[in-house]
Amino acid sequence: MGSRRFFYFLPACGHHLDFRRAIHAIIGEGFSFSASAFVNVHDDSGILLSANERSLEPPADRSLERMLNEGERLDVLCNDASLVLTCGFGSQHEDPVFSISMSRKSWLRLNDTVRAQYMQSLARIAGKSRAAYILVIDDPADDFLSHLEPIDDEWVVDLGLPDGSEYDASSVWVDSKVGILPNMRRLRSTGRGYGDFKEYEESLT
């Protein structure tokens, strides 16, 4: 599949994301969903055990909403003229998260202006879905979601890898209204912002 960049949308601790609003926000940004989705089964650590493809009756957004209301965990493709995205809805958390990922090669191939427009789109999707954070990471391990844990009023992000090494420096976008940073390795502000979100990146030196 090649290297992929993931954007994880996390709620403020004790709050819920609105998947229905997320689906409509993705459509509102010009993306069209495919005609099928994969219903995923995971073990307790979040590792995928099976994925069963299921056709989506049109309109696709209504089918996705119905399946999510039934408690399914889904992966579904969507695309516009430039990018193909994989949207992953659901996790083992009490307040489930969702992700948007794409080919890292395709993402980095975009020119700076177009990539900045997509980042603004992601910020709008986050705001409409009531996300407080967007965690950006490349090539997460299969059990990565089990390394995201809400404790009291903060998300704790364990960036250790199964072989004992660690991920490269990651970044996180934080809704300026939240005011609480995730518990990660040392974060510093980049001075950049996307909509209501301020960007922070890890400093590993």
C-alpha positions in Angstrom: 0.0 0.0 0.0 2.9 2.4 0.6 3.5 5.0 3.3 0.3 6.7 4.5 -0.4 9.9 6.5 -3.1 9.6 9.1 -5.2 12.4 10.7 -6.9 11.2 13.8 -9.9 13.2 15.0 -10.2 13.1 18.8 -13.0 14.6 21.0 -12.3 16.5 24.2 -12.2 14.0 27.0 -15.7 13.1 28.2 -17.3 14.3 24.9 -18.5 12.6 21.8 -17.7 13.1 18.2 -20.6 13.5 15.8 -20.0 11.0 13.0 -23.1 12.1 11.1 -21.9 15.7 11.0 -18.4 14.4 10.0 -19.9 12.5 7.0 -21.8 15.5 5.8 -18.7 17.8 6.3 -16.6 15.4 4.2 -19.2 15.6 1.4 -19.4 19.4 1.9 -15.7 19.6 1.2 -16.2 18.1 -2.2 -15.6 14.4 -1.6 -17.7 11.6 -2.9 -18.0 8.3 -1.0 -17.5 5.0 -2.8 -20.4 2.5 -3.3 -19.1 0.1 -0.6 -17.6 0.1 2.9 -15.6 -2.4 4.9 -17.1 -3.5 8.2 -14.1 -4.2 10.5 -13.7 -6.5 13.5 -10.8 -5.8 15.9 -9.3 -7.5 18.9 -9.0 -5.8 22.3 -5.8 -4.1 21.3 -7.3 -2.6 18.1 -5.7 -5.0 15.7 -7.8 -5.7 12.7 -9.1 -9.4 12.6 -11.4 -9.2 9.6 -12.9 -6.8 7.1 -16.0 -7.6 5.2 -17.0 -5.5 2.2 -20.6 -4.4 2.2 -22.5 -2.4 -0.5 -23.9 0.9 0.4 -27.4 1.6 -0.7 -27.7 5.2 -2.1 -27.5 7.7 -0.8 -24.2 6.5 0.7 -24.2 8.9 3.6 -27.5 7.5 4.9 -26.2 4.0 4.7 -23.0 5.0 6.5 -25.0 6.7 9.2 -27.3 3.7 9.7 -24.3 1.3 10.0 -22.5 3.5 12.5 -25.7 3.8 14.5 -25.7 0.0 14.7 -22.3 0.1 16.3 -20.3 -1.0 13.2 -16.6 0.1 12.8 -16.1 1.1 9.2 -13.5 2.0 6.6 -14.8 3.7 3.5 -13.1 5.4 0.6 -13.9 8.8 -0.7 -12.3 11.0 -3.3 -12.2 14.3 -5.1 -10.3 15.2 -8.3 -6.9 15.1 -6.5 -7.0 12.7 -3.5 -8.3 9.4 -2.5 -9.0 9.2 1.2 -9.7 6.4 3.6 -12.1 7.3 6.3 -12.1 5.1 9.4 -15.0 5.5 11.7 -15.1 4.0 15.2 -12.6 2.7 17.8 -12.6 0.8 21.1 -12.7 4.0 23.1 -15.8 5.0 25.2 -15.9 8.1 23.1 -14.9 6.7 19.7 -12.6 8.5 17.3 -12.3 8.6 13.5 -9.4 9.0 11.0 -8.8 10.2 7.6 -5.7 8.9 5.7 -4.2 9.2 2.3 -1.1 8.1 0.4 1.8 10.1 1.8 3.3 10.3 -1.7 0.1 11.8 -3.1 -0.2 14.2 -0.1 3.4 15.5 -0.4 3.1 15.8 -4.2 0.5 18.5 -3.8 1.8 22.1 -4.1 1.9 24.1 -0.9 -1.2 26.2 -1.8 -3.3 23.2 -2.6 -2.1 21.3 0.5 -2.9 24.3 2.7 -6.4 24.3 1.3 -6.9 20.6 2.2 -5.6 21.4 5.7 -8.2 24.0 6.1 -10.8 21.5 4.9 -9.6 19.0 7.5 -10.0 21.7 10.2 -13.5 22.4 9.0 -14.4 18.7 9.2 -12.9 18.6 12.7 -14.9 21.6 13.8 -18.2 20.3 12.4 -17.7 16.8 13.9 -16.9 18.4 17.3 -13.3 17.2 17.4 -10.9 19.0 19.8 -7.7 17.5 18.4 -6.3 16.3 15.1 -3.3 14.0 15.7 -1.1 13.7 12.6 1.1 10.6 12.3 2.7 8.6 9.4 2.3 4.8 9.2 0.8 4.0 12.6 1.2 0.4 13.8 -1.8 -1.9 13.6 -2.5 -1.5 17.4 -1.9 2.3 17.4 -5.4 3.1 18.6 -4.8 1.2 21.8 -1.9 3.6 22.5 -4.4 6.5 22.6 -6.0 6.7 26.0 -8.1 9.4 27.6 -7.1 9.8 31.3 -9.0 12.4 33.4 -9.1 15.5 31.2 -6.3 14.7 28.7 -5.4 12.3 25.9 -2.3 10.3 26.6 -0.4 9.3 23.4 2.1 6.5 23.7 4.4 6.8 20.7 6.5 3.7 21.3 6.7 1.0 18.6 6.5 -2.7 19.2 10.2 -3.2 18.5 11.1 -0.8 21.3 11.8 2.2 19.0 9.6 5.3 18.7 7.8 7.1 16.0 9.4 10.1 14.3 8.2 13.5 15.6 4.5 13.9 15.2 2.2 16.9 15.3 -1.2 17.7 16.7 -3.7 20.4 16.0 -5.6 21.7 19.0 -8.8 23.6 19.0 -8.0 27.0 20.5 -11.1 26.8 22.7 -9.9 23.7 24.4 -6.6 24.9 26.0 -5.4 21.5 27.1 -2.6 19.8 25.1 -2.4 16.0 24.7 0.2 14.2 26.9 2.8 13.5 24.3 6.5 14.1 23.9 7.6 17.7 24.3 5.3 19.9 22.2 6.0 23.4 20.8 3.9 25.7 18.9 4.7 26.1 15.2 2.8 29.4 14.9 0.6 27.9 12.2 -3.1 27.7 12.4 -5.9 26.1 10.4 -9.3 27.5 11.1 -9.8 27.4 14.9 -7.0 24.9 15.3 -3.4 25.7 16.3 -0.6 23.4 15.3 2.0 22.0 17.7 4.8 19.6 16.9 7.0 17.4 19.0 10.6 18.6 19.7 12.7 15.5 20.2 16.1 17.3 20.6 
